[in-house]
Amino acid sequence: MIRNVVISALLLALFGLTGAALVAAVHQGTQARIEANRKADTLERLHAILPEGEYDNAITQDTVRLSHPLLGGGERTVYRARRDGRPVAAVFSVVAHGGYAGDIKLLVGVRADGRVAGVRVVEHHETPGLGDGIEADKSDWIRGFDGRSLGDPPREDWAVRRDGGDFDQFTGATITPRAVVEAVRDTLIYFRDHRDQVFAQNRQNPGEAS
């Protein structure tokens, strides 16, 4: 009787260990795939802003985490592009807090000379059919920032037309484009004031665009 109980206990323990090992192996494999997919998605977004032929460093590894109200507060990842060791552009992960339905996460690329390399939306919760016009695959509106700077237009004109600025809003939706325009403008201001520090800081572990 005791022998049977011991054997049963050992078998249960063996099954338990085997099950735990299988779960751990599956989890590890899944996490690895998730991480690989995340990195590939990040790189695809970065290349939409800054084609890989324009730099020769590992942009997803040459990063720094910065925190500033102009970037949306909290720690944000900045991806730094270089060619032959010289700065080409910095791609900031920023947050626009003034969206109609909450925060709008963006990637804002700024070239070394202060011009916008490109802007892409990472995440938002704006109303489909109205606010989602900020997405590059639904509208060309977001591409209107390409090549602009604090002098083009002048800083005071970095606003939507309803507010007397230079940028179009959407029909029936002003709040969403207003938030994005202000976030891009603020990123340019931050870059202007901290350019040397952005490129000089030691690289840190790459983070998610957050």
C-alpha positions as CSV (number, residue, x, y, z in Angstrom):
1,M,0.0,0.0,0.0
2,I,2.7,2.5,1.0
3,R,4.7,1.4,-2.0
4,N,1.8,2.2,-4.3
5,V,1.3,5.6,-2.7
6,V,5.0,6.4,-3.1
7,I,5.0,5.3,-6.8
8,S,1.9,7.4,-7.5
9,A,3.4,10.5,-5.8
10,L,6.6,10.1,-7.8
11,L,4.7,9.7,-11.0
12,L,2.6,12.9,-10.2
13,A,5.8,14.8,-9.4
14,L,7.4,13.6,-12.7
15,F,4.3,14.6,-14.7
16,G,4.3,18.0,-12.9
17,L,8.0,18.6,-13.6
18,T,7.5,17.6,-17.3
19,G,4.5,19.8,-17.7
20,A,6.3,22.8,-16.1
21,A,9.3,22.3,-18.3
22,L,7.1,22.2,-21.4
23,V,5.3,25.3,-20.4
24,A,8.6,27.1,-19.7
25,A,10.0,26.0,-23.1
26,V,6.8,27.2,-24.9
27,H,6.9,30.5,-23.0
28,Q,10.5,31.1,-23.8
29,G,10.0,30.4,-27.5
30,T,6.9,32.6,-27.6
31,Q,8.7,35.4,-25.8
32,A,11.5,35.2,-28.3
33,R,9.2,35.4,-31.2
34,I,7.3,38.3,-29.7
35,E,10.6,40.2,-29.1
36,A,11.8,39.5,-32.6
37,N,8.4,40.7,-34.1
38,R,8.6,43.8,-31.9
39,K,12.1,44.7,-33.1
40,A,11.1,44.0,-36.7
41,D,8.0,46.2,-36.4
42,T,10.1,49.0,-34.8
43,L,12.7,48.8,-37.5
44,E,10.0,49.0,-40.2
45,R,8.6,52.1,-38.7
46,L,12.0,53.7,-38.4
47,H,12.7,52.9,-42.1
48,A,9.5,54.6,-43.0
49,I,10.9,57.7,-41.5
50,L,14.5,57.3,-42.3
51,P,15.6,54.9,-45.1
52,E,18.3,52.6,-44.0
53,G,20.7,53.7,-46.8
54,E,21.0,57.1,-45.1
55,Y,22.9,55.8,-42.1
56,D,25.4,53.0,-41.3
57,N,25.0,52.3,-37.6
58,A,22.7,49.9,-35.8
59,I,19.9,52.4,-35.1
60,T,17.9,50.1,-32.9
61,Q,20.9,49.7,-30.6
62,D,22.2,53.3,-30.7
63,T,19.5,54.6,-28.3
64,V,19.1,56.7,-25.3
65,R,16.2,57.2,-22.9
66,L,15.2,60.8,-22.2
67,S,12.5,62.4,-20.1
68,H,11.1,65.9,-20.8
69,P,7.7,67.5,-20.9
70,L,8.3,68.5,-24.5
71,L,8.5,64.8,-25.4
72,G,5.3,64.0,-23.5
73,G,6.8,63.3,-20.1
74,G,8.1,59.9,-18.8
75,E,11.1,58.1,-20.2
76,R,11.1,58.0,-24.0
77,T,13.4,56.2,-26.4
78,V,15.4,58.1,-28.9
79,Y,16.9,56.2,-31.9
80,R,20.1,57.8,-33.2
81,A,21.2,57.5,-36.8
82,R,24.8,58.1,-37.8
83,R,26.9,57.8,-40.9
84,D,30.7,57.4,-40.5
85,G,30.2,58.4,-36.9
86,R,28.5,61.7,-37.7
87,P,24.9,62.5,-36.6
88,V,22.4,62.0,-39.4
89,A,19.1,62.1,-37.5
90,A,17.3,61.3,-34.2
91,V,14.0,59.6,-34.1
92,F,12.1,60.4,-30.9
93,S,9.3,58.3,-29.5
94,V,6.9,61.0,-28.1
95,V,3.4,61.2,-26.7
96,A,0.8,63.7,-27.7
97,H,-1.5,64.1,-24.7
98,G,-4.2,66.2,-26.4
99,G,-5.9,63.5,-28.5
100,Y,-9.7,63.3,-28.7
101,A,-9.7,59.8,-27.2
102,G,-6.5,59.8,-25.2
103,D,-2.8,59.8,-25.8
104,I,-1.3,59.5,-29.3
105,K,2.1,57.8,-29.5
106,L,4.3,59.0,-32.3
107,L,7.8,58.5,-33.8
108,V,9.2,61.9,-34.8
109,G,12.4,61.9,-36.9
110,V,14.5,65.0,-36.8
111,R,17.5,65.4,-39.1
112,A,20.8,66.8,-37.8
113,D,19.9,70.2,-39.3
114,G,16.6,70.4,-37.5
115,R,14.3,69.4,-40.4
116,V,11.6,66.8,-39.9
117,A,12.6,63.5,-41.5
118,G,9.2,62.0,-41.0
119,V,6.4,61.3,-38.5
120,R,4.5,58.1,-38.0
121,V,1.8,57.1,-35.5
122,V,2.7,54.2,-33.3
123,E,-0.6,53.9,-31.3
124,H,-3.8,55.9,-30.9
125,H,-7.5,55.5,-30.0
126,E,-9.0,58.2,-32.2
127,T,-12.4,57.8,-33.8
128,P,-12.3,55.6,-37.0
129,G,-13.2,57.6,-40.1
130,L,-12.3,60.9,-38.4
131,G,-9.2,61.0,-36.2
132,D,-7.5,58.0,-37.8
133,G,-6.5,60.2,-40.7
134,I,-3.2,60.6,-38.9
135,E,-2.3,57.1,-40.0
136,A,0.0,57.0,-43.0
137,D,-1.9,54.2,-44.7
138,K,-5.2,56.1,-44.6
139,S,-4.1,59.6,-45.5
140,D,-1.1,61.6,-46.7
141,W,-1.7,64.2,-44.0
142,I,1.1,62.9,-41.7
143,R,3.6,63.3,-44.6
144,G,3.0,67.0,-44.6
145,F,5.6,67.4,-41.9
146,D,8.4,66.0,-44.0
147,G,11.1,68.6,-44.5
148,R,9.5,71.2,-42.2
149,S,11.3,72.9,-39.4
150,L,10.8,75.6,-36.7
151,G,11.5,78.2,-39.4
152,D,9.3,76.5,-42.0
153,P,6.7,77.6,-41.0
154,P,7.7,80.1,-38.3
155,R,7.2,78.7,-34.8
156,E,4.0,80.8,-34.2
157,D,2.5,79.1,-37.3
158,W,3.0,75.6,-36.0
159,A,-0.8,75.1,-35.4
160,V,-3.8,73.9,-37.4
161,R,-5.5,76.4,-39.6
162,R,-8.5,76.8,-37.3
163,D,-6.0,78.1,-34.7
164,G,-4.4,80.5,-37.2
165,G,-1.6,78.1,-38.1
166,D,-0.2,76.5,-41.3
167,F,-1.4,72.9,-41.0
168,D,-4.7,71.5,-42.3
169,Q,-7.2,69.8,-39.9
170,F,-9.6,67.1,-40.9
171,T,-13.2,67.6,-41.8
172,G,-15.1,67.2,-38.5
173,A,-11.9,66.6,-36.5
174,T,-9.6,69.3,-35.2
175,I,-8.5,68.0,-31.9
176,T,-6.5,65.1,-33.2
177,P,-4.4,66.9,-35.8
178,R,-3.9,69.8,-33.3
179,A,-2.4,67.4,-30.8
180,V,-0.1,65.9,-33.4
181,V,1.1,69.3,-34.7
182,E,1.8,70.5,-31.2
183,A,3.8,67.3,-30.4
184,V,5.9,67.6,-33.5
185,R,6.6,71.2,-32.8
186,D,7.6,70.5,-29.2
187,T,9.9,67.8,-30.4
188,L,11.6,70.2,-32.8
189,I,12.0,72.7,-29.9
190,Y,13.5,70.0,-27.7
191,F,15.9,69.0,-30.4
192,R,17.0,72.6,-31.1
193,D,17.7,73.1,-27.4
194,H,19.4,69.7,-26.7
195,R,20.8,68.6,-30.0
196,D,24.4,68.1,-28.8
197,Q,23.3,66.2,-25.7
198,V,21.0,63.9,-27.7
199,F,23.9,62.7,-29.8
200,A,26.6,62.9,-27.2
201,Q,25.0,60.8,-24.4
202,N,26.2,57.2,-24.0
203,R,24.0,54.6,-25.7
204,Q,21.7,52.6,-23.5
205,N,19.8,49.3,-23.9
206,P,17.3,49.7,-26.8
207,G,13.8,50.2,-25.6
208,E,10.3,50.0,-27.1
209,A,8.9,53.0,-28.7
210,S,7.1,54.2,-25.6
